[in-house]
Amino acid sequence: MCAGTATYRARLAVLEVVKSLESLVRPAVRSLKPYAPGTTVQQAKARFGLRNVVKLSSNENPLGASPRAMAALASIPNANIYVDDDHTELRTRLGALAGLTKDSIVVGHGSNDVFMTLFATFVGPGDEVVHADPTFSLFALDTALFDGTSVRVPLRDGVHDLDAMLAAVGPRTKFVVVCDPNNPTGTMVDPEAFAAFAAALPPDVLLVIDQAYREYMPEPSVDGLAYVRNRPRTIVLRTMSKLYGLASLRFGYAVAEPEVAAYMQRVRLPFNVSRPAAIAALAALDDYEFLRRTLETNEAGKAYLSHEFTRLGLFFYPSATNFIAVRVPVSATQAYEALLERGIVVRSGDGLGLPNFLRITIGTQRENEQLIEAFDALAPAWPSLRQPA
């Protein structure tokens, strides 16, 4: 046998192994695409040889992390010992803030982990999950992972169409998920409309309210925790990645009636919250000065960017959070690439189900100004963009 034939047969054997492995993978997993995070600062620098990069793509806190949290992390005791997996002190505190007990709190490695726990607890083959389109991508991904069916309801003027979502509820509906404020549009639902929606929802349907950006919302707005207290089978998801600046530590939690939470606890991965994350989260809850500065910075930046986008003739959705979805006169990917080349990292709407839009995090005043300077520089290349005055 010649060497070429042996090599060919070896390659065929490898292909057979690959094929065999694919046959072992659950069908729901075969069709999934991995989550694609935004471009990092290091990637942008390496690609274009940049020295300075402004990252406005992942809705992180531009002021950094809670100083109280960082101080608490200065000395982590007992790193060799498993953390108290009950997280009694932290869950008690979070429960009290919600007007409930610790038995209503389920903690996780970020709110994404809590969503996985929630879906693993309740969604099975053929169950339907009603959610907006576009909205946070993991709703559809987790639904597919557990062999459920996504019922996608298009947004109306960038906002959840609650009437259409209610009409989409059927006998196989397990969840209705409302992301408020919505990611990637940054819009919020009307609280009175939501009250009517929740009242009309069948009582055996789980109402899931993702409020990762709740603290940024202006009043009046939907108080998801009030629905947990007053409507059985309501679950609210929260995170400490945004306002508290703890994105890399990963801490999120669910608030639900104790019976719902108890079932989720059966599925929750043991020790899914590390000791550093738990210590930092507990300390950050008392960092009122940092929270005040964060909210003030965000409101000032939102006003500045809204004014500048209006000056440039760009449409944007009114934001109830720490990012703005703005429509650009070229493809979202083209705009993203043009800004990236100038050292500004944003998020292309093409990967978020929002074509022709960019999702842009509100940064510090200087970061916001650098963003607008880049837009002004691009004006000659984008004819429908107004020229800077």
Buried (B, 14 or more C-beta within 10 A) or exposed (E): EEEEEEEEEEEEEEEEEEEEEEEEEEEBEEEEEEEEEBBBBEEBBEEEEBEEBBBBBBBBBBBEBBBBBBEBBEEEEEEEEEBEBEBEEBBBBBBEEBEBEBBBBBBBBBBBBBBBBBBBBBBEEEBBBBBBBBBBBBBBBBBBBBBBBBBBBEBEEBBBBBBBBBEBBEEEBBBBBBBBBBBBBBBBBBBEBBEEBBEEBEEEBBBBBBBBBBBBBEEEBBBBBBBBBEBBBBBBBBBBBBBBBBBEBBBBBBBBBBEBBBBBBEBBEEEBBBBBBBBBBBBBBEBEEBBEEBBEBBBBBBEBBBEBBEBBEBEBBBBBBBBBBBBBBBBBBBBBEBBBBBBBBBBBBBBBBBBBBBBBBBBBEEBBBBBBEBBBEBBEEBEEBBEBE
